Structures are given as structure tokens and as C-alpha cells.
Amino acid sequence: MPSDLETFSYPHKAAAYSYRVPTPPRIVVPPPALNSEALPEISLLAFRSANFLDSVNYNNLITQNALLEWTYERRREAQMVLPYLYLGPMTAAKDERFLRGQAGHVPGQGGITMVLGVRQRHSFESKLMNGALRKAQEMGIECRTVDLASNQDLIHSFPETTALINDHLARHYNTSGQVGKVLVFCESGNERSAGVVAAYLMETHTDVDFIKAMQLVQAQRFCANFDDAMKRLLQGYWDILRAKRQVAAVHAAGVWAETTADPAGMPTNGNRPKRSLQRDEDEDMEGMAHDDVERFDGRSFAPFMDHSL
């Protein structure tokens, strides 16, 4: 058989056979919609559970198109994700002008009040981060760190990092009456720290899922990199948050139903017990019996009975 006919006579072998677990589908993060000024249009609705959030202005949150105006040098700087939350590399944590609010901030809004470092445990980069933390401590800035054995530990650390950020902002607002600013950073400012900021957005905003969180982070810091593992990590954390909110909503509905009972103890419409399944089946069977009576009424024979030959 000629070689060309042999090629088309047998199915092609696409790839080597393997016994590994099938790869999950990739998570695609589409670019956000643009407004009339060609700027990403992303709206936010925050939980008003903290007092400092009442003073936050979310208007004009995204003031530039990172895709069109981004330059390579900006990777070494920190960018504002929220008016009180910044994301950047370790070099930004060493920049005294940035920490004081003299560069990279909206004029007149003060500097960084806390730095949160996300680092790999027992690595050379974690030792380098000590220099950045020492600089912030010398300037009187609160310093916190989260040590990870691997990126998979992030999902266990997300509640801790969110609590650290909110607790600091609440304390700073109570003592000074002004909203503080937190810088979240890692070695590059593009991976672990970006995941922490995305998780914070999901946990503190009612209308932000894991896709929208990554969209906002990349709209503010274009070089932020969410690989497939980080995307699935944020997706898993979003599922956890949704489950917690559903449980809280059911509990709140149950409390509300208890408060709507009348003084006599009889349940109102909001707390009326459901009919049992047995009652529903009995009522259905009674209805079928009545239907049979009406159907065969007036007939001279009974259905499904044998006649003698």
C-alpha cells in the first residue's frame, strides 16, 4: 500500500497515551467591558460591615486603561486596586517616597499605614523581604507577614489576610478618623500577593466573584499573573464563600420567621409548617378515586374483569 494511502487509512495518533487524571478545563478571564472613554467599567458594592467603609469613595475607581498605557517600568511600582488597598512588588515596599505618600498616590490622601508581605517559607526571597520590612518599621509603619509552604496554602490563609487588612483599617480609622492604606506585596507583586488581593475583593464585596476579582486586579496592575493553579484556587475559595453566605442567609431567614410568630404562639404565613409528604400522597390518591367514579359512572360493565365464555 502506498505511504499516502496508508496515512489516510488509519486514524492518526494525536498524543501519547497516559494514565494521569484528566486535566480540568481552563478558566478563561475575559477582558472587562469598556465605557465611552475606553476605560474598564467595573462596579463594586462593598459589605458595610466595617466603619471605615462608610468613608470610601468608589467613584472613578479605574482612571486609566492599563492595557493601553502600561509600561514595563511600572512593574517595579505599586498600583492602587482600591482607595485603601495597593498591590506591588518588594521594591515598592522599600520605596520611602511611595510609603510616605509622596509618589504613586492621590495627592493629599496620606501614605501607607501597613505593609503585608506574602512570602515563601524558608526561601532566599523571604530573607530579602526582611530588608523591606525593616525599612517600613523604621518609618513607623505596621508590618505583617504571611508565610507559606506553597501556593496551595493560600486558600487557608485568605481569611487571615482579609482579617489583618480589615482590623488594621478599622483601628486606624478609630484612632485617626481617616482611612488608612495597606500595601500587599510579594517578590514580584504579580502572583501570591495578587491572589491575596483578589480573595479580599471577593470576601468584602457582594457583587464580586472570582472572575470579576481577577478582572479588577489586572485592570489596575496589568502585569498581575493568574496561572491555572491560582485561578482554580480562587474558584475554590469563591465556592466556599458562596456556601457560607447561603448558610448565613438561611439562618437569618429562620430568625426572621421566629420573630414573625403571633403572641398566641401560632405560626404566621412566614412560619407556617410545610405539608408532609404523606398528606400530599393521600390527597392525590383521593382525587384519583373521585376521577374514576366520574369516569365509569353509568357504564354497564366493570373494567378489567374477565367474562365467561
GUTISE-859099 format. One record per residue (C-alpha): z, x negated, y negated; residue in one letter; residue number from 1. Coordinates in nm, 3 decimals, decimal comma. Example, Ala and Ser with C-alpha at 12.3 -4.5 7.8 and 13.67 -1.06 7.14 Angstrom:
BEGIN
+---------+---------+---------+------+------+
|       Z |       X |       Y | resn | resi |
+---------+---------+---------+------+------+
|   0,780 |  -1,230 |   0,450 |    a |    1 |
|   0,714 |  -1,367 |   0,106 |    s |    2 |
+---------+---------+---------+------+------+
! end
This chain:
BEGIN
+---------+---------+---------+------+------+
|       Z |       X |       Y | resn | resi |
+---------+---------+---------+------+------+
|   0,000 |   0,000 |   0,000 |    m |    1 |
|  -0,087 |  -0,139 |  -0,343 |    p |    2 |
|   0,200 |  -0,250 |  -0,557 |    s |    3 |
|   0,133 |   0,008 |  -0,829 |    d |    4 |
|   0,127 |   0,296 |  -0,577 |    l |    5 |
|   0,444 |   0,168 |  -0,414 |    e |    6 |
|   0,613 |   0,167 |  -0,752 |    t |    7 |
|   0,542 |   0,534 |  -0,811 |    f |    8 |
|   0,608 |   0,643 |  -0,451 |    s |    9 |
|   0,981 |   0,566 |  -0,452 |    y |   10 |
|   1,249 |   0,659 |  -0,708 |    p |   11 |
|   1,348 |   0,384 |  -0,945 |    h |   12 |
|   1,690 |   0,227 |  -0,920 |    k |   13 |
|   1,847 |   0,284 |  -1,260 |    a |   14 |
|   2,166 |   0,081 |  -1,219 |    a |   15 |
|   2,383 |  -0,089 |  -0,960 |    a |   16 |
|   2,596 |   0,147 |  -0,755 |    y |   17 |
|   2,968 |   0,121 |  -0,826 |    s |   18 |
|   3,287 |   0,288 |  -0,712 |    y |   19 |
|   3,458 |   0,292 |  -1,053 |    r |   20 |
|   3,583 |   0,605 |  -1,228 |    v |   21 |
|   3,307 |   0,776 |  -1,430 |    p |   22 |
|   3,311 |   0,683 |  -1,796 |    t |   23 |
|   3,426 |   0,969 |  -2,023 |    p |   24 |
|   3,176 |   1,094 |  -2,280 |    p |   25 |
|   3,166 |   0,909 |  -2,607 |    r |   26 |
|   3,331 |   1,064 |  -2,911 |    i |   27 |
|   3,085 |   1,077 |  -3,199 |    v |   28 |
|   3,229 |   1,089 |  -3,551 |    v |   29 |
|   2,965 |   1,246 |  -3,778 |    p |   30 |
|   2,950 |   1,144 |  -4,144 |    p |   31 |
|   3,126 |   1,387 |  -4,379 |    p |   32 |
|   2,930 |   1,629 |  -4,593 |    a |   33 |
|   2,837 |   1,512 |  -4,944 |    l |   34 |
|   2,884 |   1,708 |  -5,264 |    n |   35 |
|   2,644 |   1,731 |  -5,557 |    s |   36 |
|   2,750 |   1,385 |  -5,677 |    e |   37 |
|   2,672 |   1,228 |  -5,337 |    a |   38 |
|   3,041 |   1,174 |  -5,265 |    l |   39 |
|   3,207 |   1,261 |  -4,931 |    p |   40 |
|   3,365 |   1,604 |  -4,961 |    e |   41 |
|   3,688 |   1,620 |  -4,760 |    i |   42 |
|   3,962 |   1,869 |  -4,845 |    s |   43 |
|   4,325 |   1,828 |  -4,745 |    l |   44 |
|   4,613 |   2,071 |  -4,705 |    l |   45 |
|   4,946 |   1,894 |  -4,656 |    a |   46 |
|   5,265 |   2,026 |  -4,499 |    f |   47 |
|   5,504 |   2,091 |  -4,786 |    r |   48 |
|   5,798 |   1,976 |  -4,577 |    s |   49 |
|   5,889 |   1,679 |  -4,798 |    a |   50 |
|   5,992 |   1,695 |  -5,161 |    n |   51 |
|   5,763 |   1,413 |  -5,274 |    f |   52 |
|   5,452 |   1,603 |  -5,163 |    l |   53 |
|   5,501 |   1,854 |  -5,446 |    d |   54 |
|   5,409 |   1,579 |  -5,695 |    s |   55 |
|   5,096 |   1,459 |  -5,513 |    v |   56 |
|   4,758 |   1,545 |  -5,661 |    n |   57 |
|   4,476 |   1,560 |  -5,404 |    y |   58 |
|   4,203 |   1,632 |  -5,657 |    n |   59 |
|   3,923 |   1,377 |  -5,667 |    n |   60 |
|   4,067 |   1,200 |  -5,366 |    l |   61 |
|   3,738 |   1,027 |  -5,281 |    i |   62 |
|   3,596 |   0,875 |  -5,601 |    t |   63 |
|   3,314 |   0,668 |  -5,453 |    q |   64 |
|   3,070 |   0,659 |  -5,166 |    n |   65 |
|   3,190 |   0,369 |  -4,951 |    a |   66 |
|   2,862 |   0,363 |  -4,759 |    l |   67 |
|   2,654 |   0,305 |  -5,072 |    l |   68 |
|   2,895 |   0,099 |  -5,283 |    e |   69 |
|   3,065 |  -0,109 |  -5,017 |    w |   70 |
|   3,050 |  -0,488 |  -5,041 |    t |   71 |
|   3,159 |  -0,740 |  -4,782 |    y |   72 |
|   3,426 |  -0,888 |  -5,011 |    e |   73 |
|   3,613 |  -0,559 |  -5,017 |    r |   74 |
|   3,717 |  -0,615 |  -4,655 |    r |   75 |
|   3,980 |  -0,855 |  -4,789 |    r |   76 |
|   4,124 |  -0,588 |  -5,021 |    e |   77 |
|   4,327 |  -0,275 |  -4,954 |    a |   78 |
|   4,189 |   0,071 |  -5,024 |    q |   79 |
|   4,365 |   0,395 |  -5,114 |    m |   80 |
|   4,348 |   0,657 |  -4,839 |    v |   81 |
|   4,595 |   0,896 |  -5,004 |    l |   82 |
|   4,750 |   0,865 |  -5,351 |    p |   83 |
|   5,062 |   0,725 |  -5,186 |    y |   84 |
|   4,910 |   0,553 |  -4,879 |    l |   85 |
|   4,697 |   0,236 |  -4,874 |    y |   86 |
|   4,521 |   0,062 |  -4,587 |    l |   87 |
|   4,425 |  -0,303 |  -4,586 |    g |   88 |
|   4,433 |  -0,643 |  -4,416 |    p |   89 |
|   4,710 |  -0,901 |  -4,409 |    m |   90 |
|   4,561 |  -1,082 |  -4,710 |    t |   91 |
|   4,630 |  -0,774 |  -4,923 |    a |   92 |
|   4,999 |  -0,790 |  -4,826 |    a |   93 |
|   5,006 |  -1,142 |  -4,973 |    k |   94 |
|   4,831 |  -1,048 |  -5,298 |    d |   95 |
|   5,102 |  -1,044 |  -5,564 |    e |   96 |
|   4,883 |  -0,872 |  -5,824 |    r |   97 |
|   4,799 |  -0,593 |  -5,584 |    f |   98 |
|   5,160 |  -0,549 |  -5,475 |    l |   99 |
|   5,272 |  -0,521 |  -5,839 |    r |  100 |
|   5,005 |  -0,262 |  -5,914 |    g |  101 |
|   4,805 |  -0,488 |  -6,145 |    q |  102 |
|   4,488 |  -0,470 |  -5,928 |    a |  103 |
|   4,343 |  -0,220 |  -5,683 |    g |  104 |
|   4,550 |   0,073 |  -5,818 |    h |  105 |
|   4,505 |   0,357 |  -6,062 |    v |  106 |
|   4,642 |   0,220 |  -6,393 |    p |  107 |
|   4,991 |   0,336 |  -6,481 |    g |  108 |
|   5,095 |   0,453 |  -6,134 |    q |  109 |
|   5,300 |   0,152 |  -6,026 |    g |  110 |
|   5,270 |  -0,083 |  -5,732 |    g |  111 |
|   5,352 |  -0,091 |  -5,365 |    i |  112 |
|   5,708 |   0,010 |  -5,273 |    t |  113 |
|   5,691 |  -0,051 |  -4,896 |    m |  114 |
|   5,470 |  -0,252 |  -4,660 |    v |  115 |
|   5,434 |  -0,152 |  -4,296 |    l |  116 |
|   5,292 |  -0,418 |  -4,068 |    g |  117 |
|   5,140 |  -0,332 |  -3,729 |    v |  118 |
|   5,121 |  -0,642 |  -3,512 |    r |  119 |
|   5,070 |  -0,761 |  -3,157 |    q |  120 |
|   5,393 |  -0,870 |  -2,994 |    r |  121 |
|   5,425 |  -1,241 |  -2,907 |    h |  122 |
|   5,091 |  -1,336 |  -3,062 |    s |  123 |
|   4,991 |  -1,604 |  -3,308 |    f |  124 |
|   4,888 |  -1,337 |  -3,561 |    e |  125 |
|   5,237 |  -1,189 |  -3,556 |    s |  126 |
|   5,376 |  -1,524 |  -3,669 |    k |  127 |
|   5,124 |  -1,536 |  -3,951 |    l |  128 |
|   5,235 |  -1,190 |  -4,061 |    m |  129 |
|   5,584 |  -1,322 |  -4,127 |    n |  130 |
|   5,446 |  -1,502 |  -4,433 |    g |  131 |
|   5,311 |  -1,178 |  -4,577 |    a |  132 |
|   5,638 |  -1,000 |  -4,512 |    l |  133 |
|   5,833 |  -1,285 |  -4,672 |    r |  134 |
|   5,622 |  -1,250 |  -4,987 |    k |  135 |
|   5,697 |  -0,879 |  -5,012 |    a |  136 |
|   6,068 |  -0,936 |  -4,953 |    q |  137 |
|   6,080 |  -1,189 |  -5,236 |    e |  138 |
|   5,935 |  -0,924 |  -5,465 |    m |  139 |
|   6,198 |  -0,669 |  -5,363 |    g |  140 |
|   5,958 |  -0,455 |  -5,160 |    i |  141 |
|   6,084 |  -0,282 |  -4,847 |    e |  142 |
|   5,932 |  -0,430 |  -4,532 |    c |  143 |
|   5,893 |  -0,265 |  -4,194 |    r |  144 |
|   5,705 |  -0,371 |  -3,879 |    t |  145 |
|   5,587 |  -0,211 |  -3,556 |    v |  146 |
|   5,546 |  -0,449 |  -3,263 |    d |  147 |
|   5,301 |  -0,350 |  -2,990 |    l |  148 |
|   5,236 |  -0,494 |  -2,646 |    a |  149 |
|   4,883 |  -0,345 |  -2,655 |    s |  150 |
|   4,685 |  -0,087 |  -2,846 |    n |  151 |
|   4,782 |   0,174 |  -2,585 |    q |  152 |
|   5,140 |   0,153 |  -2,716 |    d |  153 |
|   5,021 |   0,306 |  -3,043 |    l |  154 |
|   5,043 |   0,663 |  -2,915 |    i |  155 |
|   5,416 |   0,611 |  -2,852 |    h |  156 |
|   5,460 |   0,455 |  -3,198 |    s |  157 |
|   5,276 |   0,717 |  -3,404 |    f |  158 |
|   5,582 |   0,942 |  -3,455 |    p |  159 |
|   5,787 |   0,636 |  -3,554 |    e |  160 |
|   5,534 |   0,512 |  -3,811 |    t |  161 |
|   5,498 |   0,859 |  -3,964 |    t |  162 |
|   5,875 |   0,891 |  -3,992 |    a |  163 |
|   5,904 |   0,546 |  -4,152 |    l |  164 |
|   5,647 |   0,635 |  -4,418 |    i |  165 |
|   5,790 |   0,978 |  -4,499 |    n |  166 |
|   6,153 |   0,860 |  -4,501 |    d |  167 |
|   6,074 |   0,582 |  -4,747 |    h |  168 |
|   5,872 |   0,808 |  -4,977 |    l |  169 |
|   6,144 |   1,073 |  -4,974 |    a |  170 |
|   6,419 |   0,818 |  -5,053 |    r |  171 |
|   6,213 |   0,660 |  -5,328 |    h |  172 |
|   6,142 |   1,000 |  -5,483 |    y |  173 |
|   6,509 |   1,100 |  -5,472 |    n |  174 |
|   6,624 |   0,780 |  -5,641 |    t |  175 |
|   6,347 |   0,728 |  -5,899 |    s |  176 |
|   6,181 |   1,067 |  -5,936 |    g |  177 |
|   5,841 |   0,908 |  -5,871 |    q |  178 |
|   5,617 |   0,899 |  -5,566 |    v |  179 |
|   5,617 |   0,557 |  -5,401 |    g |  180 |
|   5,327 |   0,378 |  -5,235 |    k |  181 |
|   5,305 |   0,242 |  -4,883 |    v |  182 |
|   5,066 |  -0,028 |  -4,763 |    l |  183 |
|   4,985 |  -0,012 |  -4,390 |    v |  184 |
|   4,825 |  -0,334 |  -4,270 |    f |  185 |
|   4,740 |  -0,541 |  -3,965 |    c |  186 |
|   4,548 |  -0,869 |  -3,929 |    e |  187 |
|   4,211 |  -0,718 |  -4,026 |    s |  188 |
|   4,312 |  -0,377 |  -4,160 |    g |  189 |
|   4,037 |  -0,220 |  -3,951 |    n |  190 |
|   4,185 |  -0,138 |  -3,610 |    e |  191 |
|   4,555 |  -0,083 |  -3,533 |    r |  192 |
|   4,660 |  -0,006 |  -3,889 |    s |  193 |
|   4,360 |   0,228 |  -3,928 |    a |  194 |
|   4,478 |   0,417 |  -3,619 |    g |  195 |
|   4,829 |   0,449 |  -3,766 |    v |  196 |
|   4,690 |   0,592 |  -4,091 |    v |  197 |
|   4,464 |   0,836 |  -3,902 |    a |  198 |
|   4,761 |   0,957 |  -3,694 |    a |  199 |
|   4,964 |   1,003 |  -4,013 |    y |  200 |
|   4,689 |   1,220 |  -4,161 |    l |  201 |
|   4,685 |   1,441 |  -3,851 |    m |  202 |
|   5,062 |   1,480 |  -3,837 |    e |  203 |
|   5,121 |   1,560 |  -4,206 |    t |  204 |
|   4,821 |   1,783 |  -4,283 |    h |  205 |
|   4,748 |   2,125 |  -4,140 |    t |  206 |
|   4,369 |   2,105 |  -4,158 |    d |  207 |
|   4,309 |   1,751 |  -4,027 |    v |  208 |
|   4,213 |   1,690 |  -3,667 |    d |  209 |
|   4,130 |   1,352 |  -3,514 |    f |  210 |
|   3,763 |   1,369 |  -3,622 |    i |  211 |
|   3,846 |   1,453 |  -3,984 |    k |  212 |
|   4,117 |   1,186 |  -3,993 |    a |  213 |
|   3,870 |   0,916 |  -3,891 |    m |  214 |
|   3,616 |   1,051 |  -4,139 |    q |  215 |
|   3,861 |   1,022 |  -4,426 |    l |  216 |
|   3,976 |   0,672 |  -4,331 |    v |  217 |
|   3,620 |   0,545 |  -4,307 |    q |  218 |
|   3,521 |   0,724 |  -4,627 |    a |  219 |
|   3,789 |   0,525 |  -4,812 |    q |  220 |
|   3,764 |   0,199 |  -4,615 |    r |  221 |
|   3,414 |   0,171 |  -4,475 |    f |  222 |
|   3,487 |  -0,128 |  -4,253 |    c |  223 |
|   3,755 |   0,057 |  -4,053 |    a |  224 |
|   3,656 |   0,036 |  -3,688 |    n |  225 |
|   3,749 |   0,305 |  -3,437 |    f |  226 |
|   3,626 |   0,193 |  -3,097 |    d |  227 |
|   3,602 |   0,428 |  -2,799 |    d |  228 |
|   3,954 |   0,347 |  -2,680 |    a |  229 |
|   4,104 |   0,420 |  -3,023 |    m |  230 |
|   3,907 |   0,745 |  -3,054 |    k |  231 |
|   4,037 |   0,868 |  -2,719 |    r |  232 |
|   4,387 |   0,760 |  -2,820 |    l |  233 |
|   4,370 |   0,967 |  -3,138 |    l |  234 |
|   4,218 |   1,258 |  -2,946 |    q |  235 |
|   4,510 |   1,249 |  -2,701 |    g |  236 |
|   4,761 |   1,240 |  -2,986 |    y |  237 |
|   4,586 |   1,534 |  -3,153 |    w |  238 |
|   4,624 |   1,735 |  -2,831 |    d |  239 |
|   4,996 |   1,655 |  -2,834 |    i |  240 |
|   5,030 |   1,767 |  -3,196 |    l |  241 |
|   4,845 |   2,092 |  -3,128 |    r |  242 |
|   5,071 |   2,168 |  -2,832 |    a |  243 |
|   5,384 |   2,105 |  -3,042 |    k |  244 |
|   5,258 |   2,330 |  -3,320 |    r |  245 |
|   5,175 |   2,609 |  -3,077 |    q |  246 |
|   5,523 |   2,590 |  -2,925 |    v |  247 |
|   5,676 |   2,595 |  -3,273 |    a |  248 |
|   5,462 |   2,896 |  -3,372 |    a |  249 |
|   5,567 |   3,090 |  -3,059 |    v |  250 |
|   5,932 |   3,009 |  -3,125 |    h |  251 |
|   5,902 |   3,116 |  -3,489 |    a |  252 |
|   5,736 |   3,444 |  -3,380 |    a |  253 |
|   6,020 |   3,508 |  -3,135 |    g |  254 |
|   6,283 |   3,452 |  -3,403 |    v |  255 |
|   6,097 |   3,684 |  -3,637 |    w |  256 |
|   6,079 |   3,954 |  -3,370 |    a |  257 |
|   6,455 |   3,935 |  -3,314 |    e |  258 |
|   6,520 |   3,983 |  -3,683 |    t |  259 |
|   6,299 |   4,297 |  -3,696 |    t |  260 |
|   6,512 |   4,499 |  -3,448 |    a |  261 |
|   6,678 |   4,812 |  -3,597 |    d |  262 |
|   7,060 |   4,839 |  -3,628 |    p |  263 |
|   7,079 |   5,065 |  -3,321 |    a |  264 |
|   6,954 |   4,781 |  -3,108 |    g |  265 |
|   6,626 |   4,950 |  -3,020 |    m |  266 |
|   6,324 |   4,720 |  -3,044 |    p |  267 |
|   6,073 |   4,789 |  -3,317 |    t |  268 |
|   5,698 |   4,764 |  -3,283 |    n |  269 |
|   5,718 |   4,389 |  -3,332 |    g |  270 |
|   5,967 |   4,352 |  -3,044 |    n |  271 |
|   5,855 |   4,626 |  -2,804 |    r |  272 |
|   5,864 |   4,512 |  -2,439 |    p |  273 |
|   5,532 |   4,497 |  -2,261 |    k |  274 |
|   5,450 |   4,740 |  -1,985 |    r |  275 |
|   5,497 |   4,595 |  -1,641 |    s |  276 |
|   5,204 |   4,525 |  -1,417 |    l |  277 |
|   5,339 |   4,769 |  -1,156 |    q |  278 |
|   5,339 |   5,054 |  -1,408 |    r |  279 |
|   4,981 |   4,979 |  -1,506 |    d |  280 |
|   4,866 |   4,985 |  -1,141 |    e |  281 |
|   5,046 |   5,311 |  -1,071 |    d |  282 |
|   4,891 |   5,480 |  -1,372 |    e |  283 |
|   4,544 |   5,359 |  -1,272 |    d |  284 |
|   4,584 |   5,499 |  -0,918 |    m |  285 |
|   4,699 |   5,836 |  -1,054 |    e |  286 |
|   4,393 |   5,853 |  -1,276 |    g |  287 |
|   4,164 |   5,777 |  -0,982 |    m |  288 |
|   4,322 |   6,058 |  -0,779 |    a |  289 |
|   4,257 |   6,311 |  -1,056 |    h |  290 |
|   3,897 |   6,192 |  -1,078 |    d |  291 |
|   3,846 |   6,253 |  -0,703 |    d |  292 |
|   3,982 |   6,607 |  -0,730 |    v |  293 |
|   3,744 |   6,695 |  -1,009 |    e |  294 |
|   3,451 |   6,530 |  -0,831 |    r |  295 |
|   3,483 |   6,706 |  -0,492 |    f |  296 |
|   3,618 |   7,038 |  -0,620 |    d |  297 |
|   3,409 |   7,331 |  -0,492 |    g |  298 |
|   3,236 |   7,145 |  -0,210 |    r |  299 |
|   3,232 |   7,294 |   0,142 |    s |  300 |
|   3,271 |   6,964 |   0,322 |    f |  301 |
|   3,509 |   6,672 |   0,302 |    a |  302 |
|   3,355 |   6,328 |   0,255 |    p |  303 |
|   3,382 |   6,053 |   0,513 |    f |  304 |
|   3,464 |   6,280 |   0,806 |    m |  305 |
|   3,285 |   6,289 |   1,145 |    d |  306 |
|   3,120 |   6,614 |   1,253 |    h |  307 |
|   3,098 |   6,720 |   1,619 |    s |  308 |
|   2,755 |   6,701 |   1,779 |    l |  309 |
+---------+---------+---------+------+------+
! end
